[in-house]
């Protein structure tokens, strides 16, 4: 697959979904949210597109926009990332087909790959603060997970969505001139073994440590006994990656349910909950629509 045909476009421009009525706190947001489903996109391509859309949104040339896509296997290192958050040698990652890139978003290390739904939010916050925006994004993903029977929740002191101490969704944003970039990554049915190559979003906070305490205790002896193996060859580290203990390890909708929900259905659920939580009308647009609007900018 080439860089030009990774975009698998949702060719349904102009399909508008009004915001649904829902209970809870009153919302003051109004307007439209463009949603573009782009399929599998290289990380660098997606970043370049976000930057162009950010400029257009800052100038009010487009409304708030959400890109829904996935990436080839990629580890991104956010602004808080530390070299210790990578648990494998570069040669091991290359052999696994995983690219490592630095990212301008907040947070530390995150994995992206097929089977994960990534949402990039190009949103002008206006009167909304960033904390409120992140809280609402978490609410969207919690509602989606619970609609699939997965008891997702927040953990005090950490950003993201969790299931029994395991991370179901990561969030990381960049905010410049009141317009956001980046967003969330929801694990639908990715290769969870790839998460063993990182400390997901840095070391776990107290609440996460408590949720994973029994798992860490059971794994302590294994860590000690395998120390020499981890210090040996790259192939040995790769083969033992799946055996590493999980400090707030990743999970997925597929793992929690026992089967993988359809990615198109999950995208639709995210759109519905974005409309409900943010009080906006969702309009599906294609990549061609976005390109035409960007080309028409002065």
Secondary structure, 3 states (H helix, E strand, C coil): CCCCCCECCCCCCCEEECCCCCCCCCCCCCCEEEEEEEEECCHHHHHHHHHHHHHHHHCCCCCEEEEEEECCCEEEECCCCCHHHECCCHHHHHHCCCEEEECCCCCCEEEECCCEEEEEEECECCCCCHHHHHHHHHHHHHHHHHHCCCCCECCCCCCCEEECCEEEEEEEEEEECCEEEEEEEEECCCCHHHHHHECECCCCCHHHHHHCHHHHHHHHHHHHHCHHHHCCCHHHHHHHHHHCCCCCCECCHHHHHCCCCCHHHHHHHHHHHHHHHHCCEEEEECHHHHHHHHHCCC
